[in-house]
Amino acid sequence: MTVQEEAGPGGGEALEVWIDQDLCTGDGICVQYAPEVFELDIDGLAYVKSADDELLQQPGATTPVPLPLLRDVADSAKECPGDCIHVRRVSDRVEVYGPGAS
């Protein structure tokens, strides 16, 4: 996967996603929608994965949102019972999907 751009609320700009594990319920909806981007760890919480499929466990770790998965990642943020998935523009870090989106 490579950093790609999207054509939705980000206005054609690259997006990244991160998970607030303090709010994660471990429901796994995100993994069902986009297993290429999200994974549940042994602790029962969801994390984002790098483009190389590496689990990113650092608090606030982000990963690029590939264009083909944008809808799945956005739906994950919308359906997440913990409201812990944040999708933002890379350029100005404004949240476009998730609990902080306007």
DRENVEX-109680 format. One record per residue: residue number from 1; x, y negated, z negated of N, C-alpha, C, O in turn. Coordinates in nm, 2 decimals. Layout:
% DRENVEX-109680
num = NUM	nxx = X	nyy = Y	nzz = Z	caxx = X	cayy = Y	cazz = Z	cxx = X	cyy = Y	czz = Z	oxx = X	oyy = Y	ozz = Z
...
END
This chain:
% DRENVEX-109680
num = 1	nxx = 0.08	nyy = 0.12	nzz = 0.00	caxx = 0.00	cayy = 0.00	cazz = 0.00	cxx = 0.09	cyy = -0.12	czz = 0.00	oxx = 0.20	oyy = -0.12	ozz = -0.06
num = 2	nxx = 0.04	nyy = -0.23	nzz = 0.06	caxx = 0.11	cayy = -0.35	cazz = 0.06	cxx = 0.02	cyy = -0.46	czz = 0.02	oxx = -0.10	oyy = -0.45	ozz = 0.01
num = 3	nxx = 0.08	nyy = -0.58	nzz = -0.02	caxx = 0.00	cayy = -0.69	cazz = -0.06	cxx = -0.08	cyy = -0.74	czz = 0.06	oxx = -0.01	oyy = -0.76	ozz = 0.17
num = 4	nxx = -0.21	nyy = -0.74	nzz = 0.06	caxx = -0.29	cayy = -0.78	cazz = 0.17	cxx = -0.38	cyy = -0.90	czz = 0.13	oxx = -0.39	oyy = -0.93	ozz = 0.01
num = 5	nxx = -0.44	nyy = -0.95	nzz = 0.22	caxx = -0.53	cayy = -1.07	cazz = 0.19	cxx = -0.68	cyy = -1.02	czz = 0.21	oxx = -0.71	oyy = -0.92	ozz = 0.28
num = 6	nxx = -0.76	nyy = -1.10	nzz = 0.15	caxx = -0.91	cayy = -1.07	cazz = 0.16	cxx = -0.98	cyy = -1.19	czz = 0.21	oxx = -0.92	oyy = -1.30	ozz = 0.22
num = 7	nxx = -1.10	nyy = -1.17	nzz = 0.25	caxx = -1.17	cayy = -1.28	cazz = 0.32	cxx = -1.30	cyy = -1.32	czz = 0.24	oxx = -1.38	oyy = -1.39	ozz = 0.29
num = 8	nxx = -1.30	nyy = -1.29	nzz = 0.11	caxx = -1.42	cayy = -1.33	cazz = 0.03	cxx = -1.39	cyy = -1.45	czz = -0.04	oxx = -1.35	oyy = -1.55	ozz = 0.01
num = 9	nxx = -1.43	nyy = -1.46	nzz = -0.18	caxx = -1.42	cayy = -1.58	cazz = -0.26	cxx = -1.28	cyy = -1.63	czz = -0.27	oxx = -1.26	oyy = -1.75	ozz = -0.29
num = 10	nxx = -1.18	nyy = -1.55	nzz = -0.24	caxx = -1.04	cayy = -1.60	cazz = -0.25	cxx = -1.00	cyy = -1.68	czz = -0.13	oxx = -0.89	oyy = -1.74	ozz = -0.13
num = 11	nxx = -1.09	nyy = -1.69	nzz = -0.03	caxx = -1.06	cayy = -1.78	cazz = 0.08	cxx = -0.95	cyy = -1.73	czz = 0.17	oxx = -0.87	oyy = -1.81	ozz = 0.22
num = 12	nxx = -0.93	nyy = -1.60	nzz = 0.18	caxx = -0.82	cayy = -1.54	cazz = 0.26	cxx = -0.69	cyy = -1.53	czz = 0.19	oxx = -0.59	oyy = -1.50	ozz = 0.25
num = 13	nxx = -0.69	nyy = -1.55	nzz = 0.06	caxx = -0.57	cayy = -1.54	cazz = -0.02	cxx = -0.55	cyy = -1.41	czz = -0.08	oxx = -0.65	oyy = -1.33	ozz = -0.10
num = 14	nxx = -0.42	nyy = -1.37	nzz = -0.11	caxx = -0.39	cayy = -1.25	cazz = -0.17	cxx = -0.45	cyy = -1.24	czz = -0.31	oxx = -0.46	oyy = -1.35	ozz = -0.38
num = 15	nxx = -0.50	nyy = -1.13	nzz = -0.35	caxx = -0.56	cayy = -1.11	cazz = -0.49	cxx = -0.48	cyy = -1.01	czz = -0.56	oxx = -0.42	oyy = -0.92	ozz = -0.51
num = 16	nxx = -0.49	nyy = -1.02	nzz = -0.70	caxx = -0.44	cayy = -0.92	cazz = -0.79	cxx = -0.54	cyy = -0.88	czz = -0.89	oxx = -0.63	oyy = -0.96	ozz = -0.92
num = 17	nxx = -0.52	nyy = -0.77	nzz = -0.96	caxx = -0.62	cayy = -0.72	cazz = -1.06	cxx = -0.54	cyy = -0.68	czz = -1.18	oxx = -0.43	oyy = -0.63	ozz = -1.17
num = 18	nxx = -0.60	nyy = -0.70	nzz = -1.30	caxx = -0.55	cayy = -0.65	cazz = -1.42	cxx = -0.66	cyy = -0.61	czz = -1.52	oxx = -0.77	oyy = -0.65	ozz = -1.50
num = 19	nxx = -0.63	nyy = -0.53	nzz = -1.62	caxx = -0.73	cayy = -0.48	cazz = -1.71	cxx = -0.68	cyy = -0.53	czz = -1.85	oxx = -0.57	oyy = -0.52	ozz = -1.89
num = 20	nxx = -0.78	nyy = -0.58	nzz = -1.93	caxx = -0.76	cayy = -0.61	cazz = -2.07	cxx = -0.79	cyy = -0.49	czz = -2.15	oxx = -0.91	oyy = -0.46	ozz = -2.18
num = 21	nxx = -0.69	nyy = -0.41	nzz = -2.19	caxx = -0.71	cayy = -0.29	cazz = -2.26	cxx = -0.78	cyy = -0.31	czz = -2.40	oxx = -0.84	oyy = -0.21	ozz = -2.45
num = 22	nxx = -0.77	nyy = -0.42	nzz = -2.45	caxx = -0.84	cayy = -0.45	cazz = -2.58	cxx = -0.99	cyy = -0.44	czz = -2.57	oxx = -1.06	oyy = -0.41	ozz = -2.66
num = 23	nxx = -1.04	nyy = -0.46	nzz = -2.45	caxx = -1.18	cayy = -0.45	cazz = -2.42	cxx = -1.23	cyy = -0.33	czz = -2.35	oxx = -1.35	oyy = -0.30	ozz = -2.34
num = 24	nxx = -1.13	nyy = -0.25	nzz = -2.30	caxx = -1.16	cayy = -0.13	cazz = -2.22	cxx = -1.24	cyy = -0.03	czz = -2.31	oxx = -1.20	oyy = 0.00	ozz = -2.42
num = 25	nxx = -1.35	nyy = 0.03	nzz = -2.25	caxx = -1.43	cayy = 0.13	cazz = -2.32	cxx = -1.39	cyy = 0.27	czz = -2.28	oxx = -1.43	oyy = 0.37	ozz = -2.34
num = 26	nxx = -1.30	nyy = 0.28	nzz = -2.18	caxx = -1.26	cayy = 0.41	cazz = -2.14	cxx = -1.36	cyy = 0.49	czz = -2.06	oxx = -1.36	oyy = 0.61	ozz = -2.05
num = 27	nxx = -1.46	nyy = 0.41	nzz = -2.01	caxx = -1.57	cayy = 0.47	cazz = -1.94	cxx = -1.53	cyy = 0.54	czz = -1.81	oxx = -1.59	oyy = 0.64	ozz = -1.77
num = 28	nxx = -1.43	nyy = 0.48	nzz = -1.74	caxx = -1.38	cayy = 0.54	cazz = -1.62	cxx = -1.45	cyy = 0.50	czz = -1.49	oxx = -1.42	oyy = 0.56	ozz = -1.39
num = 29	nxx = -1.54	nyy = 0.41	nzz = -1.50	caxx = -1.61	cayy = 0.36	cazz = -1.38	cxx = -1.51	cyy = 0.31	czz = -1.28	oxx = -1.53	oyy = 0.33	ozz = -1.16
num = 30	nxx = -1.41	nyy = 0.24	nzz = -1.32	caxx = -1.32	cayy = 0.18	cazz = -1.23	cxx = -1.24	cyy = 0.29	czz = -1.15	oxx = -1.21	oyy = 0.27	ozz = -1.04
num = 31	nxx = -1.21	nyy = 0.40	nzz = -1.22	caxx = -1.14	cayy = 0.51	cazz = -1.16	cxx = -1.23	cyy = 0.57	czz = -1.06	oxx = -1.18	oyy = 0.62	ozz = -0.95
num = 32	nxx = -1.36	nyy = 0.58	nzz = -1.08	caxx = -1.45	cayy = 0.64	cazz = -0.99	cxx = -1.46	cyy = 0.55	czz = -0.86	oxx = -1.46	oyy = 0.60	ozz = -0.75
num = 33	nxx = -1.46	nyy = 0.42	nzz = -0.88	caxx = -1.47	cayy = 0.33	cazz = -0.76	cxx = -1.34	cyy = 0.32	czz = -0.68	oxx = -1.34	oyy = 0.33	ozz = -0.56
num = 34	nxx = -1.22	nyy = 0.31	nzz = -0.75	caxx = -1.10	cayy = 0.29	cazz = -0.69	cxx = -0.98	cyy = 0.36	czz = -0.75	oxx = -0.90	oyy = 0.30	ozz = -0.82
num = 35	nxx = -0.98	nyy = 0.49	nzz = -0.73	caxx = -0.87	cayy = 0.57	cazz = -0.80	cxx = -0.73	cyy = 0.54	czz = -0.75	oxx = -0.63	oyy = 0.57	ozz = -0.81
num = 36	nxx = -0.72	nyy = 0.47	nzz = -0.63	caxx = -0.59	cayy = 0.43	cazz = -0.58	cxx = -0.54	cyy = 0.31	czz = -0.66	oxx = -0.42	oyy = 0.28	ozz = -0.66
num = 37	nxx = -0.62	nyy = 0.24	nzz = -0.74	caxx = -0.58	cayy = 0.12	cazz = -0.81	cxx = -0.59	cyy = 0.14	czz = -0.96	oxx = -0.50	oyy = 0.08	ozz = -1.03
num = 38	nxx = -0.68	nyy = 0.22	nzz = -1.01	caxx = -0.70	cayy = 0.24	cazz = -1.15	cxx = -0.68	cyy = 0.38	czz = -1.19	oxx = -0.70	oyy = 0.48	ozz = -1.11
num = 39	nxx = -0.64	nyy = 0.40	nzz = -1.32	caxx = -0.62	cayy = 0.54	cazz = -1.37	cxx = -0.64	cyy = 0.53	czz = -1.52	oxx = -0.60	oyy = 0.44	ozz = -1.59
num = 40	nxx = -0.70	nyy = 0.64	nzz = -1.58	caxx = -0.71	cayy = 0.65	cazz = -1.72	cxx = -0.59	cyy = 0.72	czz = -1.77	oxx = -0.54	oyy = 0.82	ozz = -1.72
num = 41	nxx = -0.53	nyy = 0.67	nzz = -1.88	caxx = -0.41	cayy = 0.73	cazz = -1.94	cxx = -0.45	cyy = 0.82	czz = -2.05	oxx = -0.57	oyy = 0.83	ozz = -2.08
num = 42	nxx = -0.36	nyy = 0.89	nzz = -2.11	caxx = -0.38	cayy = 0.98	cazz = -2.22	cxx = -0.45	cyy = 0.92	czz = -2.34	oxx = -0.51	oyy = 0.98	ozz = -2.42
num = 43	nxx = -0.43	nyy = 0.78	nzz = -2.35	caxx = -0.49	cayy = 0.71	cazz = -2.46	cxx = -0.64	cyy = 0.68	czz = -2.44	oxx = -0.71	oyy = 0.63	ozz = -2.53
num = 44	nxx = -0.69	nyy = 0.73	nzz = -2.32	caxx = -0.83	cayy = 0.71	cazz = -2.29	cxx = -0.87	cyy = 0.57	czz = -2.23	oxx = -0.98	oyy = 0.55	ozz = -2.21
num = 45	nxx = -0.77	nyy = 0.49	nzz = -2.21	caxx = -0.79	cayy = 0.35	cazz = -2.16	cxx = -0.75	cyy = 0.35	czz = -2.01	oxx = -0.67	oyy = 0.43	ozz = -1.97
num = 46	nxx = -0.81	nyy = 0.25	nzz = -1.94	caxx = -0.78	cayy = 0.24	cazz = -1.80	cxx = -0.66	cyy = 0.14	czz = -1.78	oxx = -0.65	oyy = 0.04	ozz = -1.86
num = 47	nxx = -0.58	nyy = 0.17	nzz = -1.68	caxx = -0.47	cayy = 0.08	cazz = -1.64	cxx = -0.47	cyy = 0.07	czz = -1.49	oxx = -0.53	oyy = 0.15	ozz = -1.42
num = 48	nxx = -0.40	nyy = -0.04	nzz = -1.44	caxx = -0.38	cayy = -0.05	cazz = -1.30	cxx = -0.26	cyy = 0.02	czz = -1.26	oxx = -0.17	oyy = 0.05	ozz = -1.34
num = 49	nxx = -0.25	nyy = 0.06	nzz = -1.13	caxx = -0.13	cayy = 0.13	cazz = -1.08	cxx = -0.06	cyy = 0.04	czz = -0.98	oxx = -0.12	oyy = -0.04	ozz = -0.91
num = 50	nxx = 0.07	nyy = 0.06	nzz = -0.96	caxx = 0.15	cayy = -0.01	cazz = -0.87	cxx = 0.12	cyy = 0.04	czz = -0.73	oxx = 0.05	oyy = 0.15	ozz = -0.71
num = 51	nxx = 0.17	nyy = -0.02	nzz = -0.63	caxx = 0.16	cayy = 0.03	cazz = -0.49	cxx = 0.23	cyy = 0.16	czz = -0.47	oxx = 0.20	oyy = 0.24	ozz = -0.38
num = 52	nxx = 0.32	nyy = 0.19	nzz = -0.56	caxx = 0.39	cayy = 0.32	cazz = -0.56	cxx = 0.32	cyy = 0.43	czz = -0.65	oxx = 0.38	oyy = 0.53	ozz = -0.68
num = 53	nxx = 0.20	nyy = 0.40	nzz = -0.69	caxx = 0.12	cayy = 0.49	cazz = -0.77	cxx = 0.17	cyy = 0.51	czz = -0.92	oxx = 0.14	oyy = 0.61	ozz = -0.98
num = 54	nxx = 0.25	nyy = 0.41	nzz = -0.96	caxx = 0.30	cayy = 0.41	cazz = -1.10	cxx = 0.21	cyy = 0.34	czz = -1.19	oxx = 0.16	oyy = 0.24	ozz = -1.16
num = 55	nxx = 0.17	nyy = 0.41	nzz = -1.31	caxx = 0.08	cayy = 0.35	cazz = -1.41	cxx = 0.15	cyy = 0.23	czz = -1.47	oxx = 0.26	oyy = 0.25	ozz = -1.52
num = 56	nxx = 0.09	nyy = 0.12	nzz = -1.47	caxx = 0.14	cayy = -0.01	cazz = -1.53	cxx = 0.08	cyy = -0.03	czz = -1.67	oxx = -0.03	oyy = -0.07	ozz = -1.68
num = 57	nxx = 0.16	nyy = 0.01	nzz = -1.77	caxx = 0.10	cayy = 0.01	cazz = -1.91	cxx = 0.13	cyy = -0.12	czz = -1.99	oxx = 0.09	oyy = -0.14	ozz = -2.10
num = 58	nxx = 0.21	nyy = -0.21	nzz = -1.93	caxx = 0.24	cayy = -0.33	cazz = -2.00	cxx = 0.12	cyy = -0.42	czz = -2.01	oxx = 0.04	oyy = -0.43	ozz = -1.91
num = 59	nxx = 0.09	nyy = -0.48	nzz = -2.13	caxx = -0.03	cayy = -0.57	cazz = -2.14	cxx = -0.02	cyy = -0.68	czz = -2.03	oxx = 0.08	oyy = -0.75	ozz = -2.02
num = 60	nxx = -0.14	nyy = -0.70	nzz = -1.97	caxx = -0.15	cayy = -0.80	cazz = -1.86	cxx = -0.08	cyy = -0.76	czz = -1.73	oxx = -0.08	oyy = -0.85	ozz = -1.64
num = 61	nxx = -0.04	nyy = -0.64	nzz = -1.71	caxx = 0.02	cayy = -0.60	cazz = -1.59	cxx = -0.08	cyy = -0.61	czz = -1.47	oxx = -0.19	oyy = -0.58	ozz = -1.49
num = 62	nxx = -0.03	nyy = -0.67	nzz = -1.36	caxx = -0.12	cayy = -0.68	cazz = -1.24	cxx = -0.07	cyy = -0.60	czz = -1.13	oxx = 0.05	oyy = -0.56	ozz = -1.12
num = 63	nxx = -0.16	nyy = -0.58	nzz = -1.03	caxx = -0.12	cayy = -0.51	cazz = -0.91	cxx = -0.20	cyy = -0.57	czz = -0.80	oxx = -0.31	oyy = -0.62	ozz = -0.82
num = 64	nxx = -0.15	nyy = -0.58	nzz = -0.68	caxx = -0.22	cayy = -0.63	cazz = -0.56	cxx = -0.35	cyy = -0.56	czz = -0.53	oxx = -0.35	oyy = -0.44	ozz = -0.55
num = 65	nxx = -0.44	nyy = -0.63	nzz = -0.48	caxx = -0.57	cayy = -0.57	cazz = -0.43	cxx = -0.56	cyy = -0.55	czz = -0.28	oxx = -0.56	oyy = -0.65	ozz = -0.21
num = 66	nxx = -0.55	nyy = -0.42	nzz = -0.23	caxx = -0.54	cayy = -0.40	cazz = -0.09	cxx = -0.68	cyy = -0.43	czz = -0.02	oxx = -0.78	oyy = -0.40	ozz = -0.08
num = 67	nxx = -0.68	nyy = -0.50	nzz = 0.09	caxx = -0.80	cayy = -0.54	cazz = 0.16	cxx = -0.90	cyy = -0.42	czz = 0.17	oxx = -1.02	oyy = -0.44	ozz = 0.15
num = 68	nxx = -0.86	nyy = -0.30	nzz = 0.21	caxx = -0.96	cayy = -0.19	cazz = 0.23	cxx = -1.02	cyy = -0.15	czz = 0.10	oxx = -1.13	oyy = -0.09	ozz = 0.10
num = 69	nxx = -0.97	nyy = -0.19	nzz = -0.02	caxx = -1.02	cayy = -0.15	cazz = -0.15	cxx = -1.09	cyy = -0.27	czz = -0.22	oxx = -1.13	oyy = -0.25	ozz = -0.33
num = 70	nxx = -1.10	nyy = -0.38	nzz = -0.15	caxx = -1.15	cayy = -0.50	cazz = -0.22	cxx = -1.29	cyy = -0.48	czz = -0.27	oxx = -1.32	oyy = -0.51	ozz = -0.39
num = 71	nxx = -1.38	nyy = -0.43	nzz = -0.19	caxx = -1.52	cayy = -0.41	cazz = -0.24	cxx = -1.52	cyy = -0.31	czz = -0.36	oxx = -1.60	oyy = -0.34	ozz = -0.45
num = 72	nxx = -1.44	nyy = -0.20	nzz = -0.35	caxx = -1.44	cayy = -0.11	cazz = -0.46	cxx = -1.39	cyy = -0.17	czz = -0.59	oxx = -1.44	oyy = -0.15	ozz = -0.70
num = 73	nxx = -1.28	nyy = -0.25	nzz = -0.58	caxx = -1.23	cayy = -0.32	cazz = -0.70	cxx = -1.32	cyy = -0.42	czz = -0.75	oxx = -1.34	oyy = -0.43	ozz = -0.87
num = 74	nxx = -1.39	nyy = -0.50	nzz = -0.66	caxx = -1.49	cayy = -0.60	cazz = -0.71	cxx = -1.60	cyy = -0.53	czz = -0.77	oxx = -1.65	oyy = -0.58	ozz = -0.88
num = 75	nxx = -1.65	nyy = -0.42	nzz = -0.72	caxx = -1.76	cayy = -0.34	cazz = -0.78	cxx = -1.72	cyy = -0.29	czz = -0.92	oxx = -1.80	oyy = -0.28	ozz = -1.01
num = 76	nxx = -1.60	nyy = -0.24	nzz = -0.93	caxx = -1.54	cayy = -0.20	cazz = -1.06	cxx = -1.55	cyy = -0.31	czz = -1.16	oxx = -1.60	oyy = -0.29	ozz = -1.28
num = 77	nxx = -1.51	nyy = -0.43	nzz = -1.12	caxx = -1.52	cayy = -0.54	cazz = -1.22	cxx = -1.66	cyy = -0.57	czz = -1.25	oxx = -1.69	oyy = -0.61	ozz = -1.37
num = 78	nxx = -1.75	nyy = -0.57	nzz = -1.16	caxx = -1.89	cayy = -0.60	cazz = -1.18	cxx = -1.96	cyy = -0.49	czz = -1.27	oxx = -2.04	oyy = -0.53	ozz = -1.36
num = 79	nxx = -1.93	nyy = -0.37	nzz = -1.25	caxx = -2.00	cayy = -0.26	cazz = -1.32	cxx = -1.93	cyy = -0.22	czz = -1.45	oxx = -1.99	oyy = -0.14	ozz = -1.53
num = 80	nxx = -1.81	nyy = -0.27	nzz = -1.48	caxx = -1.74	cayy = -0.23	cazz = -1.60	cxx = -1.81	cyy = -0.27	czz = -1.73	oxx = -1.85	oyy = -0.38	ozz = -1.75
num = 81	nxx = -1.85	nyy = -0.17	nzz = -1.81	caxx = -1.92	cayy = -0.20	cazz = -1.94	cxx = -1.84	cyy = -0.28	czz = -2.04	oxx = -1.90	oyy = -0.34	ozz = -2.13
num = 82	nxx = -1.71	nyy = -0.27	nzz = -2.03	caxx = -1.63	cayy = -0.35	cazz = -2.12	cxx = -1.59	cyy = -0.49	czz = -2.07	oxx = -1.53	oyy = -0.57	ozz = -2.15
num = 83	nxx = -1.64	nyy = -0.53	nzz = -1.95	caxx = -1.60	cayy = -0.66	cazz = -1.89	cxx = -1.45	cyy = -0.68	czz = -1.91	oxx = -1.41	oyy = -0.79	ozz = -1.95
num = 84	nxx = -1.37	nyy = -0.58	nzz = -1.87	caxx = -1.23	cayy = -0.60	cazz = -1.90	cxx = -1.14	cyy = -0.60	czz = -1.77	oxx = -1.02	oyy = -0.61	ozz = -1.78
num = 85	nxx = -1.21	nyy = -0.60	nzz = -1.65	caxx = -1.14	cayy = -0.60	cazz = -1.52	cxx = -1.14	cyy = -0.74	czz = -1.47	oxx = -1.25	oyy = -0.80	ozz = -1.45
num = 86	nxx = -1.02	nyy = -0.79	nzz = -1.44	caxx = -1.01	cayy = -0.93	cazz = -1.39	cxx = -0.94	cyy = -0.93	czz = -1.25	oxx = -0.83	oyy = -0.87	ozz = -1.24
num = 87	nxx = -1.00	nyy = -0.99	nzz = -1.15	caxx = -0.95	cayy = -1.00	cazz = -1.02	cxx = -0.93	cyy = -1.15	czz = -0.99	oxx = -1.02	oyy = -1.23	ozz = -1.00
num = 88	nxx = -0.81	nyy = -1.19	nzz = -0.96	caxx = -0.78	cayy = -1.33	cazz = -0.94	cxx = -0.69	cyy = -1.35	czz = -0.82	oxx = -0.62	oyy = -1.26	ozz = -0.77
num = 89	nxx = -0.70	nyy = -1.48	nzz = -0.77	caxx = -0.61	cayy = -1.52	cazz = -0.66	cxx = -0.47	cyy = -1.53	czz = -0.71	oxx = -0.44	oyy = -1.57	ozz = -0.82
num = 90	nxx = -0.37	nyy = -1.48	nzz = -0.63	caxx = -0.23	cayy = -1.49	cazz = -0.67	cxx = -0.18	cyy = -1.63	czz = -0.68	oxx = -0.11	oyy = -1.67	ozz = -0.77
num = 91	nxx = -0.23	nyy = -1.71	nzz = -0.58	caxx = -0.17	cayy = -1.85	cazz = -0.57	cxx = -0.20	cyy = -1.94	czz = -0.69	oxx = -0.11	oyy = -2.01	ozz = -0.73
num = 92	nxx = -0.32	nyy = -1.93	nzz = -0.74	caxx = -0.35	cayy = -2.03	cazz = -0.85	cxx = -0.40	cyy = -1.95	czz = -0.97	oxx = -0.44	oyy = -2.02	ozz = -1.07
num = 93	nxx = -0.41	nyy = -1.82	nzz = -0.97	caxx = -0.45	cayy = -1.74	cazz = -1.08	cxx = -0.60	cyy = -1.76	czz = -1.12	oxx = -0.63	oyy = -1.74	ozz = -1.24
num = 94	nxx = -0.68	nyy = -1.81	nzz = -1.03	caxx = -0.82	cayy = -1.83	cazz = -1.06	cxx = -0.90	cyy = -1.70	czz = -1.04	oxx = -0.88	oyy = -1.63	ozz = -0.94
num = 95	nxx = -0.97	nyy = -1.66	nzz = -1.14	caxx = -1.05	cayy = -1.54	cazz = -1.14	cxx = -1.16	cyy = -1.55	czz = -1.04	oxx = -1.24	oyy = -1.64	ozz = -1.05
num = 96	nxx = -1.17	nyy = -1.45	nzz = -0.95	caxx = -1.28	cayy = -1.45	cazz = -0.85	cxx = -1.38	cyy = -1.34	czz = -0.87	oxx = -1.49	oyy = -1.34	ozz = -0.82
num = 97	nxx = -1.34	nyy = -1.23	nzz = -0.94	caxx = -1.43	cayy = -1.13	cazz = -0.99	cxx = -1.40	cyy = -1.09	czz = -1.13	oxx = -1.28	oyy = -1.09	ozz = -1.17
num = 98	nxx = -1.50	nyy = -1.06	nzz = -1.21	caxx = -1.47	cayy = -1.02	cazz = -1.35	cxx = -1.54	cyy = -1.12	czz = -1.44	oxx = -1.61	oyy = -1.22	ozz = -1.40
num = 99	nxx = -1.52	nyy = -1.11	nzz = -1.57	caxx = -1.59	cayy = -1.19	cazz = -1.67	cxx = -1.56	cyy = -1.34	czz = -1.67	oxx = -1.64	oyy = -1.42	ozz = -1.71
num = 100	nxx = -1.44	nyy = -1.37	nzz = -1.61	caxx = -1.40	cayy = -1.51	cazz = -1.61	cxx = -1.43	cyy = -1.58	czz = -1.48	oxx = -1.40	oyy = -1.70	ozz = -1.46
num = 101	nxx = -1.50	nyy = -1.51	nzz = -1.38	caxx = -1.52	cayy = -1.56	cazz = -1.25	cxx = -1.64	cyy = -1.66	czz = -1.26	oxx = -1.73	oyy = -1.65	ozz = -1.34
num = 102	nxx = -1.63	nyy = -1.77	nzz = -1.18	caxx = -1.74	cayy = -1.87	cazz = -1.19	cxx = -1.83	cyy = -1.85	czz = -1.07	oxx = -1.93	oyy = -1.93	ozz = -1.06
END
